[in-house]
């Protein structure tokens, strides 16, 4: 997708990214208990940045432990940030902001955008609204990580305002959009490269990349990664 960046799919909605200047960014940390994650990617030796989309257990369960061990800058919705501090994460490392806001850390820009889902932590705490991120890396490449979401009309605004080069979107159905609705999301976003995620982890996550590929325009590349693979 971009020769200066490496995206490793840990599985489900979790990604470890090596950026153009060698920074390590972890998205939605579900590692140790993630049934999709191969053993060789469960040991993470460095994290400079962590971005969390919402508080559900399959996106946040390792956040506190990894943040305590590696002391990354943690970007997340404001209410979720307060919960992480109560779990022992250093308050000075947490950047809690909100939809429409843009934050730059380590030369990487994060714009928080809407997601159509829900959000609460494993202990039932309300953690604000779920979100997505448009991440602009040091070399100008832009990736949209939707988090868990359904398709929504304002994806067209993400296209207009942020112009992502690639979209990482769920296709599993049941808890998120499935392939048919994800194909509409691809159309609204205007991306020519899409990476499906959040599928196949549990039996209810029935959507598959080949179903999405059959529904998108012929000039759209659907990148089918395997858990543990770097793309």
Order of alpha helices (4+ residues) and beta strands (2+ residues): beta-beta-beta-beta-alpha-alpha-beta-alpha-beta-beta-beta-beta-beta-alpha-beta-alpha-beta-alpha-beta
